[in-house]
C-alpha cells in the first residue's frame, strides 16, 4: 500500500460546542487543527494520513472511527495508557468564538521523536504541522522538529500553520519555535492575527515578505473574512473573502490549509489552489463545529460556480 501524499501531525481534540447560549446542551464534535486540516484535505480528494497519539478511552475510539469514515489513514496513530484524548469547549459571544481546553497531559503531548514512524513520514510528499503541534509540550516541540527533518531529508515538502495559542506558551517561546520551524518549511500558512503577534508587523505585504525571507517559497497569509494573500518570491496576489452567513469560524483556517494542500497535490498552481481553499473556508463558517461543516469538493465546486455567476451578474 503506498504511503499517503499528505501526512499531518498534531493533537486531535474532542469538541463540545455551545451552539445556543440559552440551551444547556452541547454539540459533541471533533477538532484539533491538523486533524481538521487532514479531514478537509481528504474531503477534497487528497490521499491523507495522520500521526498522533490517543488515550485508551472512548474519545480516542471515536477519533479512530471518524478518520476511518473520512478516509484519513490512521494506521500510524498510537494509543497510550499514560495520557488521555484531549477535549475543548467552544462558546460564542459578541467577540466571536472562545475556546476552553482540557488538554494538559494528553496522549499527543507525550509523543517523542522516538515514537515517530520515520518510513511513513519519509514517504509523504508534504508534511503539515502547526504551532499547536509543537506548543503542547517540550516533547511535542522536539517531535515536530524531528518530523520536519525526516521529511526534508527524504525530499518531501513541509507546510506550517502558525496557529498561535498564547495559553500554551509565551509569545517569546512561540516566536523562537515557530520561526525556527518556518525556516525549515517550504509552505507557510500563517494567519494575520498570529503574524502580528509573532512578527510585530501589521501590513499583510510586509508579513508575507517576512516569511519569504525566513525560507518558505510559498506563503498563503490567511486574512479571515477578508480572504488571503498569496505570495512567492516572484509574484503575489490578494483574493477577497466570500460574503457568507457565518455562524462559527472554528476550524475555518484549518479548512483553508487542508484544502490548499490538497489542490497543490492535485497539480494546481498556488493561486487557483488558494482560490479553492478560500471558498472552502468561507463555506466552513456557515455551520457549527470544526469538522461537521467542512465542505466536500463537490460543495466547493458548486459554491464557486454560483458565485462566479453572482459576481458576473453584479
LOPABA-199121 format. One line per 4 residues: number of its first residue (from 0); their letters; for each residue x, z, y of C-alpha. Coordinates in steps of 0.02 Angstrom, whole numbers. Example, Ala and Ser with C-alpha at 12.3 -4.5 7.8 and 13.67 -1.06 7.14 Angstrom:
0) as) 615 390 -225 ~ 684 357 -53 .
END
This chain:
0) xxxx) 0 0 0 ~ 76 -49 169 ~ 106 84 300 ~ -14 92 449 .
4) xxxx) 40 -8 601 ~ -3 138 717 ~ 37 318 674 ~ -25 459 784 .
8) xxxx) 50 635 784 ~ -25 793 855 ~ -154 931 841 ~ -335 894 792 .
12) xxxx) -465 1017 855 ~ -644 1056 807 ~ -753 1036 961 ~ -905 1134 1019 .
16) xxxx) -989 1051 1168 ~ -1118 1135 1280 ~ -1221 982 1324 ~ -1353 1082 1420 .
20) xxxx) -1303 1245 1509 ~ -1482 1308 1488 ~ -1477 1282 1299 ~ -1383 1413 1195 .
24) xxxx) -1346 1286 1058 ~ -1178 1197 1047 ~ -1148 1022 980 ~ -1011 1025 849 .
28) xxxx) -893 878 854 ~ -709 834 838 ~ -567 823 962 ~ -381 833 987 .
32) xxxx) -306 699 1097 ~ -205 599 971 ~ -340 613 837 ~ -463 543 964 .
36) xxxx) -342 402 1002 ~ -320 365 816 ~ -508 351 792 ~ -527 242 947 .
40) xxxx) -392 125 881 ~ -473 118 709 ~ -642 76 787 ~ -555 -70 874 .
44) xxxx) -493 -132 706 ~ -315 -66 702 ~ -226 0 548 ~ -201 184 590 .
48) xxxx) -129 340 509 ~ -120 520 566 ~ 16 651 542 ~ -27 834 568 .
52) xxxx) -64 997 477 ~ -233 1079 450 ~ -283 1250 389 ~ -359 1279 218 .
56) xxxx) -528 1306 297 ~ -697 1221 316 ~ -647 1143 482 ~ -496 1063 401 .
60) xxxx) -609 992 266 ~ -720 916 400 ~ -572 828 480 ~ -520 751 315 .
64) xxxx) -698 689 290 ~ -701 621 469 ~ -539 523 453 ~ -592 452 287 .
68) xxxx) -756 392 364 ~ -663 318 511 ~ -533 227 405 ~ -390 331 478 .
72) xxxx) -262 359 341 ~ -239 546 315 ~ -131 545 159 ~ 11 624 259 .
76) xxxx) -94 767 329 ~ -30 934 264 ~ -140 1086 227 ~ -66 1257 267 .
80) xxxx) -116 1433 220 ~ -17 1511 364 ~ -119 1432 505 ~ -297 1384 548 .
84) xxxx) -375 1223 610 ~ -386 1236 799 ~ -550 1247 896 ~ -602 1215 1076 .
88) xxxx) -760 1230 1180 ~ -819 1113 1320 ~ -931 1170 1462 ~ -995 1064 1606 .
92) xxxx) -1024 1109 1789 ~ -1009 1034 1962 ~ -820 1021 1940 ~ -838 917 1782 .
96) xxxx) -793 967 1604 ~ -699 1129 1571 ~ -601 1171 1412 ~ -582 1337 1323 .
100) xxxx) -463 1345 1174 ~ -437 1444 1013 ~ -275 1363 954 ~ -136 1496 951 .
104) xxxx) -53 1496 780 ~ -139 1338 722 ~ -76 1246 569 ~ -21 1098 677 .
108) xxxx) 81 1213 790 ~ 181 1270 637 ~ 243 1096 590 ~ 432 1075 595 .
112) xxxx) 545 921 586 ~ 572 956 401 ~ 386 930 372 ~ 384 752 439 .
116) xxxx) 351 606 318 ~ 502 506 375 ~ 471 348 273 ~ 290 342 333 .
120) xxxx) 344 356 515 ~ 481 227 491 ~ 351 104 428 ~ 249 112 588 .
124) xxxx) 255 -21 722 ~ 201 107 852 ~ 205 297 854 ~ 86 381 976 .
128) xxxx) 102 561 1032 ~ 72 664 1188 ~ 122 809 1295 ~ -1 917 1200 .
132) xxxx) 80 864 1036 ~ 238 950 1098 ~ 165 1090 1205 ~ 81 1192 1069 .
136) xxxx) 243 1274 1006 ~ 432 1261 1007 ~ 422 1194 830 ~ 299 1060 883 .
140) xxxx) 412 1010 1027 ~ 557 983 909 ~ 445 895 784 ~ 388 771 916 .
144) xxxx) 566 726 963 ~ 614 708 779 ~ 467 590 751 ~ 516 487 902 .
148) xxxx) 695 473 841 ~ 638 422 667 ~ 527 281 731 ~ 655 218 857 .
152) xxxx) 794 216 727 ~ 682 110 615 ~ 649 -15 755 ~ 473 39 799 .
156) xxxx) 400 75 971 ~ 343 240 1044 ~ 189 269 1151 ~ 174 431 1251 .
160) xxxx) 25 505 1342 ~ 69 643 1466 ~ -91 743 1434 ~ -32 894 1533 .
164) xxxx) -108 1064 1490 ~ -36 1199 1603 ~ -120 1335 1499 ~ 5 1292 1363 .
168) xxxx) 166 1290 1463 ~ 235 1296 1640 ~ 248 1138 1743 ~ 438 1152 1736 .
172) xxxx) 437 1161 1545 ~ 313 1019 1536 ~ 412 912 1656 ~ 575 934 1560 .
176) xxxx) 498 894 1390 ~ 382 753 1444 ~ 515 666 1547 ~ 638 677 1402 .
180) xxxx) 509 603 1285 ~ 462 468 1408 ~ 645 419 1424 ~ 640 375 1237 .
184) xxxx) 468 293 1243 ~ 425 108 1259 ~ 246 128 1319 ~ 199 259 1450 .
188) xxxx) 16 309 1462 ~ 9 441 1599 ~ -147 493 1693 ~ -144 505 1882 .
192) xxxx) -183 691 1889 ~ -46 732 1764 ~ 80 621 1852 ~ 50 703 2020 .
196) xxxx) 98 872 1943 ~ 244 802 1844 ~ 323 687 1973 ~ 268 758 2141 .
200) xxxx) 210 584 2189 ~ 33 533 2237 ~ 42 344 2260 ~ 0 252 2097 .
204) xxxx) 131 117 2125 ~ 266 247 2157 ~ 214 338 1999 ~ 222 177 1898 .
208) xxxx) 396 145 1968 ~ 448 321 1920 ~ 401 297 1737 ~ 478 124 1729 .
212) xxxx) 642 198 1792 ~ 636 330 1654 ~ 643 193 1523 ~ 473 128 1462 .
216) xxxx) 449 -58 1488 ~ 260 -44 1497 ~ 160 82 1599 ~ -30 97 1600 .
220) xxxx) -72 229 1731 ~ -248 293 1697 ~ -345 317 1859 ~ -506 390 1786 .
224) xxxx) -663 312 1857 ~ -553 205 1970 ~ -482 107 1823 ~ -300 79 1776 .
228) xxxx) -136 15 1848 ~ -35 -91 1725 ~ 149 -111 1766 ~ 303 -188 1687 .
232) xxxx) 474 -218 1768 ~ 415 -395 1811 ~ 233 -376 1864 ~ 89 -257 1896 .
236) xxxx) -98 -265 1922 ~ -236 -141 1953 ~ -401 -154 1859 ~ -554 -74 1939 .
240) xxxx) -659 50 1844 ~ -831 7 1774 ~ -981 93 1853 ~ -1075 181 1712 .
244) xxxx) -1195 327 1695 ~ -1060 450 1642 ~ -1110 617 1563 ~ -950 677 1479 .
248) xxxx) -772 620 1513 ~ -699 717 1365 ~ -585 600 1268 ~ -601 453 1387 .
252) xxxx) -414 445 1417 ~ -382 457 1230 ~ -505 316 1201 ~ -408 211 1325 .
256) xxxx) -244 249 1236 ~ -306 208 1062 ~ -398 51 1117 ~ -250 -10 1220 .
260) xxxx) -128 12 1074 ~ -250 -71 954 ~ -261 -225 1064 ~ -72 -232 1087 .
264) xxxx) -53 -227 898 ~ -182 -366 884 ~ -70 -476 993 ~ -145 -455 1166 .
268) xxxx) -35 -458 1320 ~ -36 -294 1418 ~ -164 -345 1550 ~ -303 -404 1432 .
272) xxxx) -265 -255 1320 ~ -290 -140 1469 ~ -450 -229 1521 ~ -520 -199 1347 .
276) xxxx) -465 -17 1346 ~ -532 10 1522 ~ -705 -45 1462 ~ -693 62 1305 .
280) xxxx) -650 216 1407 ~ -796 186 1525 ~ -917 168 1379 ~ -848 328 1302 .
284) xxxx) -907 431 1453 ~ -1090 382 1427 ~ -1111 503 1280 ~ -1065 682 1238 .
288) xxxx) -919 733 1130 ~ -740 673 1114 ~ -771 565 959 ~ -957 530 938 .
292) xxxx) -967 412 1087 ~ -805 316 1061 ~ -865 136 1056 ~ -833 9 919 .
296) xxxx) -752 -158 954 ~ -923 -242 947 ~ -990 -123 1079 ~ -842 -155 1194 .
300) xxxx) -857 -344 1174 ~ -1043 -338 1217 ~ -1010 -224 1366 ~ -879 -344 1435 .
304) xxxx) -993 -493 1406 ~ -1137 -410 1501 ~ -1026 -350 1641 ~ -948 -520 1668 .
308) xxxx) -1125 -588 1686 ~ -1171 -449 1807 ~ -1016 -474 1914 ~ -1038 -662 1922 .
312) xx) -1221 -638 1969 ~ -1173 -517 2106 .
END
